[in-house]
Amino acid sequence: MSIHERYRLSVVINAKGTFTPLGVSRSSDGVATAVAQALPEFFVMDELGDRASEAIAQVTGAQAGAVVHCTAAGITLAVAATMTGGDSRRIAALPDATDMHHRVVMPACHVVDYGHSNLQGIRLSGAQVDLAGDETRCSIGDLEEELDGPDVSCLFLVSSRLTQGEPLDLVAAVRAAHRRGVPAIIDGAAQFPRIADLLATGADLVLVSGQKYLGSPTAGLVAGTWPLVQAVRAQEKGIGRVMKPTKEAIIGVIAALEEWQAFDRMKWEADELAKVLAFAEAAARIPEVSAEVVPDPTGLQVSRVLLKVKDAKRVATELEAGVPPIYVMTDRVADDELMLELIPLDADEIATVLARLWAILT
Ligand SMILES: *Cc1c(COP(=O)(O)O)cnc(C)c1O
């Protein structure tokens, strides 16, 4: 009996990408085995944290790394780390940040909602957020204006499909923070494959999700400078207690990082592109449907299929209402566009998606 049958759960086809309400990603058999081996065992958790730090440092080139519960937790704890450093009294005091520098500056166009607003993720630490620029644009001058003053704890940036407005030059933004002696944090939750690029901006801490493109159990990976990463880990004696990683998640992250290093990236990218091209070609055969292959706008080596269909909103609703429910990206239904991410789908699932599109559209 499958796990879905056993617990009366819907089997779904997820063409929506690394989407939290659908379980995000599929872990490999190797990662699943490592997790299963971890569950019945005891560990010295600090030792497990040290091994994870070494693994993250090795893969990313950062000085150190930490695993926290998820990326949202990483946001809260990274900000907390810039306020407390290694000071145990301050760590115990948060979220009361009255006697600490606690102003976080962030571009207004980087306020995003991945289920909750990242502003709340920052504020959970006790920090207060000051926004620079507006929703359409944040210049380096706008950032410098907000960074003025002695009470800034960090500059917070996001690299994501969700951000709005003109893209910000992350390197120049990080430099502006450093000119004021302020550390910079980048949330690149869905950017695991680009983590080295994000660190190369000079950012002090970079946050990525384990469960998105790394395919580990739910976890947030923090990579960065040795002192700030230690300050993130030290939050476990404070607000981080409610955001701690499980033993099986840490083992799963280490196993997934090992697989990532061993596997043939070029071949994977070529195979995934071939899958997307074949799907687009097949979908374009459906009457009055046009299909296009679009690269990821943030520079991930991931392509998606953009379908132009009449009445896209109805098509998406019918895809979700069928058996099995099929989920696609619907941010552009107003323009009669549907976007599909195919990475986690096998050949049978792709055939089902195409058959259902034929049935709905003809
Ligand atoms: C998904 C996402 C998050 C949240 O990640 P979790 O690991 O689910 O907490 C944070 N920031 C951005 C930009 C995201 O895309």
The ligand as an SDF file (V2000), in Angstrom:
LIG
                    3D

 15 15  0  0  0  0  0  0  0  0999 V2000
   10.6970   29.6450   -0.2460 C   0  0  0  0  0  0  0  0  0  0  0  0
   11.2960   30.9220    0.1710 C   0  0  0  0  0  0  0  0  0  0  0  0
   11.5320   31.1820    1.5360 C   0  0  0  0  0  0  0  0  0  0  0  0
   11.0740   30.2520    2.6130 C   0  0  0  0  0  0  0  0  0  0  0  0
   11.7690   29.0520    2.5930 O   0  0  0  0  0  0  0  0  0  0  0  0
   11.4390   27.9050    3.6550 P   0  0  0  0  0  0  0  0  0  0  0  0
   12.6480   27.0330    3.6250 O   0  0  0  0  0  0  0  0  0  0  0  0
   10.1860   27.2430    3.1940 O   0  0  0  0  0  0  0  0  0  0  0  0
   11.2420   28.5700    4.9700 O   0  0  0  0  0  0  0  0  0  0  0  0
   12.1720   32.3570    1.8710 C   0  0  0  0  0  0  0  0  0  0  0  0
   12.5630   33.2420    0.9360 N   0  0  0  0  0  0  0  0  0  0  0  0
   12.3480   33.0410   -0.3710 C   0  0  0  0  0  0  0  0  0  0  0  0
   12.8350   34.0540   -1.3630 C   0  0  0  0  0  0  0  0  0  0  0  0
   11.7040   31.8770   -0.8030 C   0  0  0  0  0  0  0  0  0  0  0  0
   11.5060   31.6670   -2.1180 O   0  0  0  0  0  0  0  0  0  0  0  0
  1  2  1  0
  2  3  1  0
  2 14  2  0
  3  4  1  0
  3 10  2  0
  4  5  1  0
  5  6  1  0
  6  7  2  0
  6  8  1  0
  6  9  1  0
 10 11  1  0
 11 12  2  0
 12 13  1  0
 12 14  1  0
 14 15  1  0
M  END
$$$$
